[in-house]
Amino acid sequence: MKIAIEPAGPVAIDIPIPGSKSLTNRALICASLAKGTSRLKSASFSDDVRALSGALNLLGIPIVPLERENAIVVHSGGARDVSGHFQMGNAGTATRFFTSLLCTGKGNFIVDGDERMRERPIGGLVDALRALGADIRYTVKDGCPPLDIRSSGLKGGKCSVGGETSSQFVSSLLMAAPAAEGDVEITVLGELASKPYVEITLEVMRQFGVTVNRQGYRRFTIPKGTAYTPGEVAIEADGASANYFLAMAAVTGGKARVRGIGSGSKQGEVQFVKILERMGCAVAWGPDWIEVTGKTLRGVDVDMNDCPDSAQTLACVALFARGGTRVRNVRNLRVKETDRIAALVKELGKLGAKVKEEADGFTVVPPSAFKPAEIATYKDHRMAMSFAVAATAAPGVVIRDPECVSKSYPYFFEQLEAQGIRVLRK
């Protein structure tokens, strides 16, 4: 299928945003390691969450989705002694988090993914888990899934992990550490990428009763005997998802208010809103809402390491700015669902933009006139939703394979239609 969005002038959007898949998956791991029943309110029901929920069910941890109530119930009984083969698709977050969780139990496990997942790095996480006593072997290619895990419990000890490839390695280790048999000390080597994602990991752990001792982003210590407690946790709306609608206000000169996330959020993706403000937009914040009013846009030079999932969104906003926009320090975009930097360079060029590819980012110079084009999505949900932003203001933009949005936001295009934006399916 293909879709096109019919530009109709300034948007007027007021929309509740679904729960964060990042927060939901973290809460699923913590709840699974707690003994008892937990309830996740306002949870995400994205493909990534379904992948992790399905794997946990197969592991013997009942996960009960209550979609009408926007809730997920987790029944955890503690120790497990099972074996299994788990197919995680291209759910990178779920794969990395689940790998560490498996090492805390007992059994023989195979963790695999689709063709792209088999190219995505996991070696840094595996090396750290081995240092904590895990027995993990590569079955096809060193450093990437599939993984053969022969687990007899995570012993504990000291490990180190490089911070530049993925903050998910650190988050995965942190969440599994309370289930280790001894103390766990995690040292981060180099600069940690996407620090806010580690902050939200620590916050979810606190919600389940675990506080981590830390020295900045260099060292984290979890003492023996630390344990999660079950409970009811509210999942905040997804910051990266909210940004698509705020970006539509920016490029059309309209107004958008998103609900479920606000001034107190710890999600790094809310930094995107401050970038829109630098570009000329008017921004207002409430405790559980954010509002953007589009104004004349100007190009910016920004470090997006704290909000990498919104880099593609900003690239599409940059098409409508005066002057070029430089996005820096997002090298890890190359190991996501696709090489997002290379994909942006190619697809933005189809619209007439001049795009310079850098090792750690890109520069976008807006087109003097837009060219109609079909945009490839590379099975990447963020490519589809980011170029939907461009389509609200530039005619002739057709998006291929829009179904890929189900990875994080299954009803994205339906919600656009509910906001009065015409979506044409071809």
N, C-alpha and C positions, 0 to 999 in steps of 0.2 A: 504493500500500500504506500501511497504518497499523500502528503497533505500540503495545502497552501493556506495561508492566512491573509485575509483581505484587509489591507490597511484602511482604516476608517477615521483617521484623525486622532486627536488626543484621547487616551483611554481614561475611563473612570472606573477604577477597580477597588473593591473592598472585599477581602477574601480571607477566610480562615485557612491556615496552612497545615497540612498533615504533620504528624509526629516525625521527628528526625530518625532516619534509619540508623545513623551512627549511634545515637543515644539508645535506640531500641536494641540494637545488637549488643551493645555494652551491658545493658540491663539484663538481657537474656543470659549472658555468660555469668554475671554475678549472681543472678537468681538461681541459676543451675548449680552453682557451688554452695548455695545456702541450703540448709536442711529445713524444709517446710514449703509452704505455699506462698507465692508472691503474685502480685497483680500489677501489670504495667498498664497504666491509663494513658489514653491518647497515643497509643502505639502506632508505629508505621506498619503497613501491610504490603511493603514493596517486595520485589523479587529477592533482594538480598536478605531481607528478614525471613522470608519464606524458606530460603536455602538454609539458613542457620537453624530455624525452627524445625525443619524436616530432619536435619542431621541430629539435633538433640533428641527428637522423638525416637529415631532409630537407635540412639545410644541408650534409650531407656529412661529418658527424662521427659515426662508428658508435658507437651506444650499445647495449650488449648486456646485457639484464636477465637475471640468474640467480636467479630467485625462490626456487628450492629451497635455494640457498646464501645467500639474503638479501644478494645482492651485485649491483653494477652495474659493468660494465667499460666504460671509455671509451677509444677509440682516436682520438687526435688527431694530425693531420699538420701543424698550424700553419696557414699562409696558405690562404685559400679565395677562390675567384672564381666564385661561383654567384649565381643569383637565385631568388626564390620568393615564394609567398604563404603566410603562416602564420596558421592559425586557432587561437587560444589559449584559447577558451572564456572562463571566468571565473577563470582562473588568474592572479591579480594579480601574485604574486611572480614567476612564470615570465615573464609579459609584460614586466615592468620589467627584470628581469635580462637577458632575451634581447635586448631593444631595444639595450642598450649593447653587448652582444657583437656584434650585427650591424654596428654602426658601426665595429668594428675590422677588418672584412673588406672585400671588394670585391664589388659587385653591387647589383641593385635589388630591394628587398624591400617587401612589404606585411605589416604586423602588425595583426591584427584580433582581435576577441573577440566574445562574445555580447552581448545587449542590455544587461546590467548592466555588462559591461566597458567598453562604449562610453560609460558615464556616469562611470566612475572616473577620477580626475585623473591625468594623466601629464605635464602641462605643465612642471612644475618640472624634471623629468628631461630633457625635450626641450630646454628652454632651456639647460641646462648642457651637454648634448651638442653643441648648436649652437656654444656658446662654444669647445668643443674641436675644432671643425672639421667636425662632422657636418652632412649635408644631410638634414633631416627635414621633411616637410610633413604637415599634417592633411588628410584626405580628406573628412571629414564635419563634424566639430565641433572648433573650436579647443580645445586642452587635453586632448583625450581621443582614444583610438584610434577608428578605424583610423589607422595611420601609414604614410606612403610614405617609405621610407629609400633614398636613392641614395648608396651608400657607396663611398668610395675610400680608406678607412683613417682612423683617428682621429689627427688631427694632434698633439694635446696642447695645453698652455697652461694658462691659469687659468680657472676657472669658479666660480660660486657657486650654491648651492641652498638654498631654504628648508627648515628642519628640521621644521616643525610638521605638515605634511601626511602625510609618510611617510618613515620611516628607510630604506625600500627604495630611494629615489632615491639616497641617499648610498651604500648598499651596492652598488647597480648600478654607479655611477661608479667606486667603489674597485676592484671586481673587473675592470672593463674596462681600467683605467688602465695596468697593466703592458704591454698590447699597443699602447699609443699610440706614435707615432713620436718624440715628445719628452717632456720633463718634464710632469707633470700636478700642478696644485695645486688642491685642492677646498676652498672656504670655505663653511662652514655659516652661514646667516643666521638669527638668532633661536634659540630653544631647540629642540634636537633631540629629537624624539619617540622613544620606545622605544629608548633608548640601548643596552640589552643586545643588541639585534639587530645593531647596528653592531659591537659587540664580538665577536659570534660570526662575523661576516663577516671581521674582521681575524684571528681565530683560524684560520678555514679557509684564508685566504690564507697564513698562516704555515705551515700544514701542507703547502702546495704550494710552499714556499720563498720567499715574498715577505713582507718586513717593511715596513710603512708608517711613514714618519715622520709624527708627529702633534703637534699642540698641543691637547691635550684633545679636545673635540668641536667645536672651531672651525675647525681647518685640518688638512688631510691632504696630504702630498706624496709622490709616487711618481716617482723619478728615471728618466730615459731609460735604457734598457738593462736595466731590471728584468725578470726573466722567471720564469715558473712552471716548476717541475720536476715531472714525473709521479711517481706513487708509489701506495702503498696507504694509505688513510685509513679509520679506523673512525668510523662515524656514531653519535653518542650518541642514546639514546632521546628521544622527543619530550616536552618538559616539559608543554606544554598538554594533550596526550593523557593523560599520567599524572595530571593534576589531576582528571579526571572521576572516577577510581576513589578517589582520596584524598577527594574531596568526598562520595562515597557513604558512606564511613566516618563522615564528619562528621555527615551528616544522619540516619543510621540508628543512631548510637551504636555502630557496629561498628569493625572494624579492616581496614586495607588496606595492603599493602606493594607498591610498584611497583619493578621491577627494570630496570636499564640506565641509570639516571640517579641521581646522588647528590650528596654534599656538595661535590664539586669542580666542579659544573656551572657554566658561564658563561651558561646560558640564563636570561633574565629571568623566564620563567614560573615558575621554582622559588620566586620571591618569594611566590607564592600560598600555599605551604605555611606561610610565616611569618605570613600573614594568618589562616590557619586556627588557628594557635597563639594568636594574639591573641584569636580568638573563643572560645577555651577548649579546643581539642583538644590532646591529647598528641602530640608529634612526635619521631621518632627518625630519625637520618641515618646512613647508611653510605657507603662510597666509591662504591658503585654501586647503592644502594637508598635509598628513603625510605619511612617508615612513619607512618601517622596513625591514632590511636585517637580515636573520637568521644566527646565529653563534652557537657555542657550548653553550648549556644551563646549568645553575646551579640553584639549588633550592633556594628559598627565604622564608623569614618569613615576611608577609605583613598584614597590616591593610587595608581592602578593604571597609570600611564604606562609603568612598566617591565615590566608583565605584562598588556598589553591583551587578549591572546587568552584570558585566563581571567576577564575581567570578567563574561561571561554565566554562567560557572560559579559565581562568587561570588554573583551575583544569585539563583541558585536555592538556594544554601546559606542566603542571608539569609532565605528564606521560613521557616526553622525556628529562627531566632534570637530571643532576647528583646530587643525593641527594634529600632529602625530601623537600616539600614545605608546609608551614603552612599558612592558610588563617584565619584571625581573624576579630572579630567585625562586623560580618554580620548575627547576630541573626535574623534580620527581613526577611532573606531568607526563614524562616520556614513558613511564612504566605503569600507567593506569589502564583503563579498558582498551585504549589505543594509545599511540604516541600522540598525545593531544596537541603538542606544539606543531608537529609536522602536519597533522590533520587541519589545524586552524590555518596554517600558511596556505595550504592547497584550496580549502573551501572559501576563505575570505577573498582569495585571488579571483575566484569565479565571479564574485560580485563586483569586481573592478578595483578592489583595494590593493595597495602596494604593501606587502607584508615581508618584513625581514626576519628570518629565523635566526635566533641566537641559541647558544648552548643551554642557557638557563631561562629562556623566555622568548619574547618576540616584540617587534615594533609594528604598529598598524598605522598606515597613512590612509585617510578616508578617500574613497573614489570621488572624482569630479562628477561622475554620473553613474548611477547604479546599473548593472547589467542583470537581466533576468537569469536565473540559474537554478539547477537542481543540486541540492546540497546532500552529499553523502554523510551518513552518521557513524559509520564504522562500528556499529553495534554499541555505540556509546551514548547513554541517556543524556549526558550533558551537552553533547554536540546538538542533539535534536532540540532540546529546550532552549539552548543559547541562540540558535539560529531562528527559533520561533520569535525571539526578541527582535531580531533584525527584520523578520517578516511583518511585524506589526507596523513598520514605518517605511519599508522599501517594497515596492511592487515586484511581482514576478519571482518571489522566493518560494521554491518548492522543496519540501523536506522528505527525503526518502526514508523508508523503514522507521516511521515514527513510533512503532510499537516498542522500541527499545527503552522508552521512558519508564516502562514498568519496573525497571531495575530500582528506581528510587521514588517515582511519582506516577503510579499507574493511571490516574485519572486526570493527568495534566491538561490534555487538550479538551476534555469534557468540561473541566473547570474554566478554561478560557472561554468556551462557548457560553457557559452560565454567566459570565461577566459581560456578555454582549459583543464578544469579538467573534467574527465570522470565520469558521474553520471549514475549509473545503476539502473533502476526501476524494482522492482520485484512484 
